[in-house]
């Protein structure tokens, strides 16, 4: 029983968040942050990317990233992309530590920065949520964190200064689609999460062929991200990401965890630019 519980805990670790380590902590002072580069993010409404999450060779669950639609929240306000991510543990892991996380971000359709971020966490016995509204007129990130309790909920609010337009842990995966990434290049962007501002550095180590079952062979950029914030799929460790050379869509993510490694591999691409020419790769 102890072995089964330990294994389930490690598998759950491979489902909860995606973070990549850095030598430094959060950047301090506005001059230490890279200037924001406006990018018109060209997404496909209805795009749905499904990733299989594994600890070693063992299935742990899946994550689905989807572009819901482009909307105009209020008359006269800028259009945004409604992008969501669902992470679910499989039936085995859920017997010991169920993970059901739901994330939503609103991405400015014209320039690519985050306008809001909302995460609902259900991880084991923990149930809570966090919302971030970005106020660019005052350069503040308005945080609201709710922790579910047996008798009552605990609500905490805090305003965090931001250096200007920023990304969040989900929107940054879409923002990088517009970056000019190539072997040997290095790009930086500012990500706000965990009530802090972080510099995310993307180092392109090279390129290689990557075969994905059912999807074909891809020309992939091999990227090493560096940061310290909590992300989407795995908690901590050195990380490598394979991006499709043409679309910059993540094909595979691998991160070291205390025992072994965890991977998130694309297994299905629906209504995506990646899927449009997948037949040519087979």
N, C-alpha and C positions, 0 to 999 in steps of 0.2 A: 504493500500500500504506500509506503514511504517513497519507494522508487517511482511509482506511478504519479504521485503528487509532485515530486521534484521534476519529472519529465514534463508534466502538464504546465508547471510554473515556467519552465524554460520555453516551452512552445508559446505560452501566452506572452512572454517577453518579446517574442518575434512578431507579435500582432499589435502591440499597443502604440508604439511611436516610431518614427524614423528620425534619428538624430545622427549628426556627423561631428566628430571631435575637432577641436582647434587648439592651438597652443595658447591662445589668448582668451580672456573672458569677453564680456560685452564691451563694445567700444564706448568710450566716453568723450563727449565734446563733439559739437556739430562738424568740426573740421576733419574728424577722423572717419566720417562716413563718405562713401563714394557718391558723387552727384547722381541724382536719378536721371535715367535715360528713357524718355517717353518712347513707347513702342505700341503700335497698333496691333493688338493680338488677334490674329485671324484664326478663329475657332470654328468648329462645325457644330451647329445646333443638333443635339441628339447623339453626339459622340459618346461612346461608352467603352471604357477600357477596363478589362478584368485581369487582375493579377493574382497568381497563385502564390501563397506564402508558405515557405517551408523552413523548418529547422533541420539543417543537414538534409537528409533524404526523407524526412517525415513531414507529411502534410499538416499544416497548422490552421489554415483557413484561407480567406481571400479578401481582397480589397477591390472595390469598383469605383473608378473615377469617371464622372459623367458631366457633360456640358448640357445643362437643362435647356436654357434658352437665353436670348438677349432681351433684356427688359428695360423699361424706363420707369423707375420706382415712382416718380412724381412728375406731373406736367412741368416741362421746362428744365428738368434735371437731366444730367448726362445718362446715356445708356450704359448698362453694365451687363456683363456675362454672369449668369447664375451657374456656378460650378460646385459640384458636391462630391464627397467621397464617403463610402460606407465600408467599414472594416468589420468582418465577422469571423469569429472562431468557428472551427468545424465541430461536429457533434462530439468527437472524442475530447478535445480540449475543453469544450463547454461543460462537460461533466464535472470538471475540477475548477475551471476558471473561465467563465464565459466573457467574451469580449464582443461588445456591440457599440461601436463608435460611429457617430454621424457628424460630418463636417460640411459646412457650407461657406463659400466665400463669394463676394460680389466684386468682380474685377472691372475696373473702368475700361470700357470698350475702345476708347480712343487712345489712351496712353498706357494701359496695362498695369496700373498700380491698384492696390487693394483699397476698397471702400468700406468693407466690413468683413468680419470673420466670426463664425459661430461653430462651436464644437459641443456636442453632447456625448459624454463618456459614461459607459456602463461597463465597468471592468471589475469582475469579481463582485465583491461587496460594495465597491465604490460606485456611486451614481451622482453625477453632477454635470454642470455645463459652464461654459464661459463664452461671453460675447465681447467683441471688440468693435467699436464704432470709431472710424478714423475721422477726426475733425481737422481738415487741412487749413481751415481759416485761422484756427488757433494753434495748429501744429500739436495736437494732443490725440492720444489714443485713449478712448474712454472704455475702461474694463468693467465688466459686471460678471462676477463669479458666483455661482450658486452650487452649494453642496447639499445634497439631499440627506435629511436626517430622519430618524424614527418618529420624532414628535413634531419637528419643525425644520424648515430649510434655513441654512445659513447663507446670507447674501452679503457679499463684499463688493465695494465699488472703489475704483481708483483711476485717476487720470495720469497718464505717462507722457512726458514730452517726447516728440518725435522730430527728427532732423529735416523733415519734409515728406515727400511722397515715398511710401514704403510698400513692401510686399508682406504677405503672411506665409505660414508654412505650406499652405496648399496653393495659393496663387503664384508663388515663385516657380512651381513646376510648370505653369503655363506661360509665365513671363519669359522663361529661358528659351521658349520656342522662337522668339524673335531676335535672340542674340546671335552675333556672328561668331560662332564657335568653330574652331579648327585645331588640328593637332599643334600643340605648343602654345596655344593661347591661354589667357587667364582673364576671367571676368569677375566683377564683384557687384553685389547688390545688397541693399539694406533690408533685413527682415525683422519685423516687430512681433514678438511672442514672449510668453513667460514674463510679461510686464517689463521687458527690456528691449533695447535695440541691438541687433547683431549684424555683423558683416559676414555675409556668405560669399566665400571664394570658390570659384569653379575652375579647376585646373584640368585642361584637356591633355591627357597623357599620350594619346595617339588614336589610331583607328584600327579596326579589325572586323572580320566577318563574324556574324553571330547567327546561328541557326535556332529558330524557335519552332517547336513542334506545331504543326497545323497552320503556321503563318509564313514560313519560308525563311530564306536567308537574307540578312540585312547588312548593309554597310553601317557599322556602328562607331560612334565616337566614344572613347573610354574616358570618363570624367571622374575626377576625385574631388568631391565637395568638402569644404572645410567650414565648420561652424560649431556651435555648442548648444543650439536650441533644441527643444523637444519637437519632433516632427510627426510623421504619419505612421510608419510601420514598425520600426525597430528602435530600441531605446538608446543604445550607445555603441561605439566602436568604430574602427576604421571602415570607411565606406567606399565602394566603387559603383558607378552608375554607367550603364551602356545606353546611349541615346541614338535614335535613328538619325543618320547623317542628314537626311533630307528634311524631316519634319521636326526634329529635336524631341520627339515623343520618347519617354523612358521605355526601354525594352526590358531591362533587367536591373535590379538593384541588389547588391550584396553587402552585408555588414557583419563584422565580427561581433560576437556576443560572448559572455563569460565562458561558455562551453560550445565550441564549434562556430558555426556561422548561420546566419539567416538570409534567405533570399526572397525577393518578390519578382516573379517572372511573368511577363505579359503572355496570356494564353488566349485572349480573345479581343479583337478590335472591331467594333461595330460603328457604322456611320462615321468613320474616321478617315482622314487623309491617308493614314497608314494602310487602311483596308482597301482603298480604291485601286491600288496597283499591287495588292498582295498576290494576285494571280500570276503576275510576271515573275515572282520569286520562286514559285513552286516548280 
